[in-house]
Structures are given as structure tokens and as C-alpha cells.
């Protein structure tokens, strides 16, 4: 079965510190990999994606993600967190077989001033 | 960027009534739209894939007679919750993919509709 794991329900960081939100996946083939962010009572906003090429992908709002094929991971990172980054983050591989996004359970990021 | 709207943003209805939720792609055409359901502090659960001009494809365990999906045009898909019950209360989110881009392109999500059944 295809699955996505975001091992941390919540990540707490102080403003200005680097942050990492972890994601590992088990999806057949070479899936495309996405990160989305959800603010309270809102839909999802696209942050970044990995298709092919450079393992470090840069996205919106200063976020980046590192693809590691051997570890089947796609961790989200930011060098310096902002309080406004506090939100719910979803890792979502796109299954090449079905064309559907497979969502992880989400990680709440809490950035404190 | 591409914008997807949903209407209404929130709705309260009585048990036994039906509710229609609209999902529109505002500045692009979407051959495919997706409907998700999200419970508080939980992940998105895909309910169905809606294809313009054809019947929706429902995920296992989703009642197609209860959650009616219509995708009559390239910019509009509707989800009708029929004979709603309190357990149908949830946050419903749609997404759409621009028909002119590759499958690797991102889906654009609507802002969601909060349904409360009393």
C-alpha cells in the first residue's frame, strides 16, 4: 500500500531559528513530491514540488525541501522561521499510477516569538 | 496564480436536508477536479475525482448516492450532500488541475466549505 509518514504531529521552533518538517513516503515508481500549507479554516496553498533534477528544491515564502531517494524522504526546511509560518503542513506525493495526491497526516508548525 | 473558489464558505443545515457546494476554477479550465473531506486536525481524505462530462470516480467507502458530484463544465464542479446527517458535518475542500498543464503540475485548492448538520 502507498503511504506517507509525517512522524511529528507538531514542531515547535523559536522565531529566527531554522526549522525542519519531516516526510518519508512509500510510493511505487518515481513519484512527484509536493508540500502544501494550510492556515486555519482555509484551503491548501502550494509551497513547492520535486519532479526531477536538483535534490534541493526552493519554493514559496523562503521554504525549501530536500529530496533523498535512498531514504525516500522529502523534508521541508527553512533557514529562519517566522511567527507567520505557524500553520499545518502537508507532504503529498503524487501517485503516478492513479494521478492522485497521497496526503500525510500533517504537521503543525508552531513558531514562537 | 490560479484561483479556485468554493461557495458557500460555510453552511448550517437541518438533518435530512440536502446541501450543494460549488467549486469553480476562476482563471483556468479544469478537466479534473477533486473533492476532499477533512476532519479537525486531520489529513485530507479524497472522496472522489470529478471529470468534466463524465461520471465521478468515488473512493472506496464513499457513498456515491449520498455525495452526488456533477462536473458539467470545465470551470464548475458541484458536490451535493443528500439527506445530510450530523456525521456528515465536516470541512469539504475541492481542488482542480489546469487542463493545459502536465500531470506533474500542482493542484489548486479551494478555500473549503464548513458544513454543520444539526
Interface residues (C-beta under 8 A of the other chain):
Chain A: X32 X34 X36 X41 X42 X43 X44 X45 X46 X49 X51 X88 X90 X94 X99 X100 X101 X103 X104 X105 X106 X108
Chain B: X4 X6 X32 X34 X41 X42 X43 X44 X46 X49 X91 X93 X95 X103 X104 X106 X107 X108 X109 X110 X111 X112 X114
